[in-house]
Amino acid sequence: MGTLSGDYPLVVIVGPTAAGKSSLAIALAEQLGGEIVNCDSVQVYRGFDIGTGKVAIAERRGIPHHLLDVAEPGEVFTAGDYRQAATRVLAEIRRRGRLSIVVGGTGLYLRALLEGLFEAPQRSEQLRARLANMAKRWGRESLHRLLRRLDATAAERIHRHDTSKVMRALEVCLLARQPISALQGHGRAGLRGFRVLKIGLNPDRTKLAQRINLRVERMFSSGLVEETRVMLSRPDAEHIKPLGALGYSQAVAMLRAEISREEAIRSTQAATRQYAKRQMTWFRRETGVEWLAGFGDDAEIQRRALDWIARAWHSAGGPARSEVDSEASFQA
């Protein structure tokens, strides 16, 4: 295969939830002899399938999928853990002469993989418990107000309702005794040995909202509540972080009779639409993305993605389009 200026090709697919990223990844993997590497922070957990849109084994068309179901529900799995696991998987796929296709909507995981992580203090469960009690007593926005006092730059970047990121930022600020934004400004070791080809899906917002609404309805009718009930029945339920994820948190509230099923569905739909907007804001900051205006399950979008990969690869010293069309072109 071509040397790509000494680097091996790596395809990354980004975009909002329900944009068809997995469909595009599978289509490209079939055409290019690829293997798919998950980049979704909830899909790494076993037992969280319906609410995450995890591709069922029967629908993977024989394409190997990596970093799905690698963590127990109550286990802590950080961006650092993801980077370590993903770099190992990428190296294994490369040794097999296959193409890695990283796909998912967790921007922090992708940034950790491609750009590396800054030196930061380890998690402190004691401090986190204190912050959680503060949020419970004064409301979660009290954490964001505290962060604004400690690190206005980080507070500006992190949404006030993203409690997980706010709490981690506070944890770092308090333990390191300096702003997390200052630590993040230090040098990082990015991913080496790969030429990254980024494709972004940017479908029509109205159509995306419709897809999100339908997807949420299907989730609730296909067993999301039952999946959540199983997790709540576990003895370590209070430590299962994914139960706070979109869909699952609403299902938890429903099972506790705090809201009705209809309210749970509407709340999940609204929250997911807002999440999709935040994802696009995040990924718009990524450099070098080839944005395609459509959904990943559209045959025309798939053709355009394949064409762009062929041109990008060829311009960097790889084979021509006719060779890229063959799975053998990525073999060692």
C-alpha positions as CSV (number, residue, x, y, z in Angstrom):
1,M,0.0,0.0,0.0
2,G,1.0,3.7,-0.3
3,T,3.1,5.2,2.5
4,L,0.9,8.3,3.0
5,S,4.0,10.4,3.8
6,G,5.2,7.7,6.1
7,D,1.9,7.5,8.0
8,Y,-0.9,4.9,8.0
9,P,-4.4,6.0,7.1
10,L,-7.0,6.4,9.9
11,V,-10.6,7.5,9.1
12,V,-12.5,9.4,11.8
13,I,-16.3,9.9,11.4
14,V,-17.9,12.6,13.6
15,G,-21.3,14.3,13.8
16,P,-24.4,14.6,16.0
17,T,-26.3,11.7,17.4
18,A,-28.8,10.0,15.0
19,A,-26.8,11.3,12.0
20,G,-26.0,7.8,10.8
21,K,-22.3,7.7,11.7
22,S,-22.4,3.9,12.3
23,S,-24.1,3.3,9.0
24,L,-21.4,5.2,7.1
25,A,-18.7,3.5,9.1
26,I,-20.0,0.0,8.1
27,A,-20.4,1.0,4.5
28,L,-16.8,2.3,4.3
29,A,-15.5,-0.7,6.2
30,E,-17.1,-3.0,3.7
31,Q,-15.5,-1.1,0.7
32,L,-12.1,-0.5,2.2
33,G,-11.4,-3.6,4.3
34,G,-11.9,-1.7,7.6
35,E,-12.5,-2.4,11.2
36,I,-14.6,0.0,13.4
37,V,-13.4,1.5,16.7
38,N,-16.1,2.9,19.0
39,C,-15.7,6.4,20.3
40,D,-18.8,6.7,22.4
41,S,-18.4,7.0,26.2
42,V,-21.5,5.0,27.0
43,Q,-21.2,2.3,24.4
44,V,-18.0,1.1,26.2
45,Y,-20.3,-0.3,29.0
46,R,-21.8,-3.7,29.0
47,G,-25.6,-3.8,29.2
48,F,-26.2,-0.3,27.8
49,D,-27.4,-1.2,24.3
50,I,-30.8,0.2,23.4
51,G,-30.3,3.8,24.8
52,T,-26.9,4.2,23.2
53,G,-27.9,3.1,19.7
54,K,-25.3,0.3,19.9
55,V,-25.2,-1.6,16.6
56,A,-26.5,-5.1,17.1
57,I,-24.1,-8.0,16.2
58,A,-26.5,-9.2,13.5
59,E,-26.4,-5.7,11.9
60,R,-22.6,-5.4,11.8
61,R,-22.3,-7.3,8.5
62,G,-19.3,-9.2,9.8
63,I,-17.3,-6.0,10.3
64,P,-15.2,-6.2,13.5
65,H,-16.2,-3.6,16.1
66,H,-13.8,-2.7,18.9
67,L,-14.2,-1.0,22.3
68,L,-17.8,-2.0,22.7
69,D,-18.8,-3.6,26.0
70,V,-15.3,-3.4,27.5
71,A,-16.3,-2.0,30.9
72,E,-18.6,-3.2,33.6
73,P,-21.6,-0.9,34.4
74,G,-20.2,0.2,37.8
75,E,-16.6,0.6,36.5
76,V,-14.9,4.0,36.1
77,F,-13.8,4.3,32.5
78,T,-12.1,7.7,31.8
79,A,-10.9,9.5,28.6
80,G,-7.4,8.3,29.6
81,D,-8.6,4.7,29.8
82,Y,-10.1,5.1,26.3
83,R,-7.0,6.6,24.8
84,Q,-4.9,3.7,26.2
85,A,-7.3,1.1,24.9
86,A,-7.8,2.8,21.5
87,T,-4.2,3.2,20.7
88,R,-3.6,-0.4,21.4
89,V,-6.5,-1.4,19.1
90,L,-5.3,0.9,16.3
91,A,-1.9,-0.7,16.5
92,E,-3.4,-4.2,16.3
93,I,-5.5,-3.3,13.3
94,R,-2.5,-1.7,11.6
95,R,-0.5,-4.9,12.1
96,R,-3.2,-6.8,10.3
97,G,-3.0,-4.4,7.3
98,R,-6.5,-3.2,7.8
99,L,-8.1,0.3,7.9
100,S,-9.2,1.7,11.3
101,I,-12.4,3.7,11.2
102,V,-13.0,5.6,14.5
103,V,-16.7,6.5,14.9
104,G,-18.7,8.1,17.7
105,G,-20.0,11.3,19.2
106,T,-17.9,11.7,22.3
107,G,-15.7,14.6,21.5
108,L,-13.6,14.4,24.6
109,Y,-12.6,10.8,23.8
110,L,-11.7,11.7,20.3
111,R,-9.6,14.7,21.5
112,A,-7.8,12.4,24.0
113,L,-7.0,9.9,21.3
114,L,-5.8,12.4,18.6
115,E,-4.2,15.1,20.8
116,G,-3.3,13.4,24.0
117,L,-4.1,14.3,27.6
118,F,-2.6,16.8,29.9
119,E,-1.0,15.9,33.2
120,A,-3.7,16.0,35.8
121,P,-4.4,14.8,39.4
122,Q,-6.0,11.4,39.9
123,R,-9.7,11.2,40.8
124,S,-10.6,11.9,44.4
125,E,-13.7,10.0,45.4
126,Q,-13.8,12.0,48.7
127,L,-13.7,15.3,46.9
128,R,-16.3,14.2,44.3
129,A,-18.6,13.1,47.1
130,R,-18.4,16.6,48.7
131,L,-19.1,18.2,45.3
132,A,-22.0,15.9,44.7
133,N,-23.4,16.9,48.1
134,M,-23.0,20.5,47.2
135,A,-24.9,20.0,44.0
136,K,-27.7,18.1,45.8
137,R,-28.0,20.9,48.4
138,W,-27.6,24.0,46.3
139,G,-28.4,22.7,42.8
140,R,-26.0,21.6,40.1
141,E,-25.5,25.1,38.8
142,S,-23.8,26.0,42.1
143,L,-20.9,23.8,40.8
144,H,-20.7,25.9,37.7
145,R,-20.7,29.1,39.7
146,L,-17.8,27.8,41.8
147,L,-15.9,26.8,38.6
148,R,-16.4,30.3,37.3
149,R,-14.7,31.8,40.3
150,L,-11.8,29.3,40.1
151,D,-11.4,29.1,36.3
152,A,-13.5,31.5,34.2
153,T,-11.9,30.1,31.0
154,A,-13.0,26.6,31.8
155,A,-16.4,27.7,32.9
156,E,-16.9,29.5,29.6
157,R,-16.1,26.4,27.7
158,I,-18.1,23.9,29.8
159,H,-21.9,24.0,29.7
160,R,-23.4,24.7,33.1
161,H,-25.6,21.6,32.9
162,D,-22.7,19.2,32.0
163,T,-22.2,18.2,35.6
164,S,-19.7,15.5,34.9
165,K,-17.3,17.8,33.1
166,V,-17.9,20.7,35.6
167,M,-17.1,18.3,38.5
168,R,-13.9,17.0,36.9
169,A,-12.8,20.6,36.2
170,L,-13.4,21.6,39.8
171,E,-11.6,18.4,41.0
172,V,-8.5,19.3,39.0
173,C,-8.5,23.0,40.0
174,L,-8.8,22.1,43.7
175,L,-6.3,19.3,43.8
176,A,-3.7,20.9,41.5
177,R,-4.2,24.3,43.1
178,Q,-4.3,25.9,39.7
179,P,-6.9,26.4,36.9
180,I,-7.5,23.3,34.7
181,S,-7.3,25.6,31.7
182,A,-3.7,26.4,32.6
183,L,-2.8,22.7,32.9
184,Q,-4.5,22.0,29.5
185,G,-2.3,24.6,27.9
186,H,0.8,22.5,28.6
187,G,2.2,20.3,25.8
188,R,0.5,17.0,25.0
189,A,1.7,13.9,23.1
190,G,-0.7,13.4,20.2
191,L,-1.3,10.3,18.2
192,R,1.7,9.4,16.0
193,G,2.1,7.2,12.9
194,F,-1.3,7.9,11.4
195,R,-2.6,10.2,8.8
196,V,-6.0,11.1,10.1
197,L,-8.8,11.6,7.5
198,K,-11.8,13.2,9.2
199,I,-15.3,13.1,7.8
200,G,-18.2,15.0,9.5
201,L,-21.9,14.5,9.0
202,N,-24.0,17.6,9.0
203,P,-27.6,16.7,8.2
204,D,-30.5,19.2,7.9
205,R,-31.5,20.3,11.4
206,T,-35.2,19.8,10.9
207,K,-34.7,16.3,9.5
208,L,-32.3,15.5,12.3
209,A,-34.7,16.6,15.0
210,Q,-37.4,14.3,13.4
211,R,-35.0,11.4,13.4
212,I,-34.1,12.0,17.0
213,N,-37.7,12.1,18.0
214,L,-38.5,8.8,16.2
215,R,-35.3,7.2,17.5
216,V,-36.2,8.0,21.1
217,E,-39.8,6.6,20.6
218,R,-38.3,3.4,19.3
219,M,-35.9,3.2,22.2
220,F,-38.7,3.4,24.7
221,S,-40.8,0.9,22.8
222,S,-37.9,-1.5,22.3
223,G,-36.9,-2.1,25.9
224,L,-35.0,0.9,27.2
225,V,-37.1,1.0,30.4
226,E,-36.5,-2.7,31.0
227,E,-32.8,-2.3,30.4
228,T,-32.7,0.5,32.9
229,R,-34.7,-1.6,35.5
230,V,-32.0,-4.3,35.3
231,M,-29.3,-1.8,36.0
232,L,-31.2,-0.3,38.9
233,S,-31.6,-3.8,40.4
234,R,-27.8,-4.3,40.7
235,P,-26.3,-3.8,44.1
236,D,-23.8,-1.3,42.7
237,A,-26.6,0.8,41.0
238,E,-25.6,4.0,42.8
239,H,-22.2,3.8,41.2
240,I,-23.3,3.2,37.6
241,K,-22.5,6.4,35.9
242,P,-24.2,5.6,32.5
243,L,-27.6,5.6,34.3
244,G,-27.2,9.4,34.2
245,A,-26.9,9.4,30.4
246,L,-29.6,10.5,28.0
247,G,-32.6,8.3,28.0
248,Y,-31.5,6.3,31.0
249,S,-31.8,9.2,33.4
250,Q,-35.4,9.8,32.2
251,A,-36.2,6.1,32.4
252,V,-34.9,6.1,36.0
253,A,-37.2,9.0,36.8
254,M,-40.1,7.2,35.2
255,L,-39.4,4.0,37.2
256,R,-39.3,6.0,40.4
257,A,-42.7,7.4,39.5
258,E,-41.3,11.0,39.3
259,I,-42.5,11.5,35.7
260,S,-44.9,9.6,33.3
261,R,-43.8,7.6,30.3
262,E,-44.9,10.4,28.0
263,E,-43.0,12.9,30.0
264,A,-39.9,10.7,29.9
265,I,-40.1,10.4,26.1
266,R,-40.6,14.1,25.6
267,S,-37.8,15.0,28.0
268,T,-35.4,12.6,26.3
269,Q,-36.3,14.0,22.9
270,A,-35.7,17.6,24.0
271,A,-32.4,16.8,25.8
272,T,-31.1,14.7,22.8
273,R,-31.8,17.6,20.4
274,Q,-29.9,19.9,22.7
275,Y,-27.1,17.4,22.9
276,A,-26.9,17.2,19.1
277,K,-26.4,20.9,19.0
278,R,-23.6,20.8,21.5
279,Q,-22.0,18.0,19.6
280,M,-22.0,20.1,16.4
281,T,-20.5,23.1,18.3
282,W,-17.7,20.8,19.6
283,F,-16.9,19.1,16.3
284,R,-17.0,22.4,14.4
285,R,-13.8,23.3,16.3
286,E,-12.1,20.2,14.9
287,T,-9.6,21.1,12.1
288,G,-9.4,19.3,8.8
289,V,-12.9,17.9,8.7
290,E,-14.6,17.2,5.4
291,W,-18.2,18.0,6.2
292,L,-21.0,16.2,4.2
293,A,-24.5,17.7,4.3
294,G,-26.6,14.6,4.8
295,F,-27.1,11.3,6.8
296,G,-24.6,8.5,6.9
297,D,-27.2,5.9,5.7
298,D,-27.7,7.8,2.4
299,A,-26.0,6.0,-0.5
300,E,-25.0,9.3,-2.1
301,I,-23.3,10.5,1.1
302,Q,-21.5,7.1,1.3
303,R,-20.3,7.5,-2.3
304,R,-19.0,11.1,-1.6
305,A,-17.2,9.9,1.6
306,L,-15.5,7.2,-0.3
307,D,-14.5,9.6,-3.1
308,W,-13.1,12.1,-0.6
309,I,-11.0,9.4,1.2
310,A,-9.7,8.3,-2.2
311,R,-8.6,11.8,-3.2
312,A,-7.1,12.6,0.2
313,W,-5.2,9.3,0.3
314,H,-4.0,9.7,-3.3
315,S,-2.9,13.3,-2.7
316,A,-0.8,12.1,0.3
317,G,1.0,9.5,-1.8
318,G,-1.4,6.6,-1.7
319,P,-2.9,4.7,-4.7
320,A,-5.4,6.0,-7.1
321,R,-9.1,5.7,-6.7
322,S,-9.3,2.5,-8.7
323,E,-7.0,0.9,-6.2
324,V,-8.8,2.4,-3.1
325,D,-12.0,0.7,-4.3
326,S,-10.4,-2.6,-3.6
327,E,-10.2,-4.0,-0.1
328,A,-6.7,-5.3,-0.9
329,S,-5.4,-1.8,-1.1
330,F,-5.2,-1.6,2.7
331,Q,-3.5,-4.9,3.1
332,A,0.1,-4.9,4.2
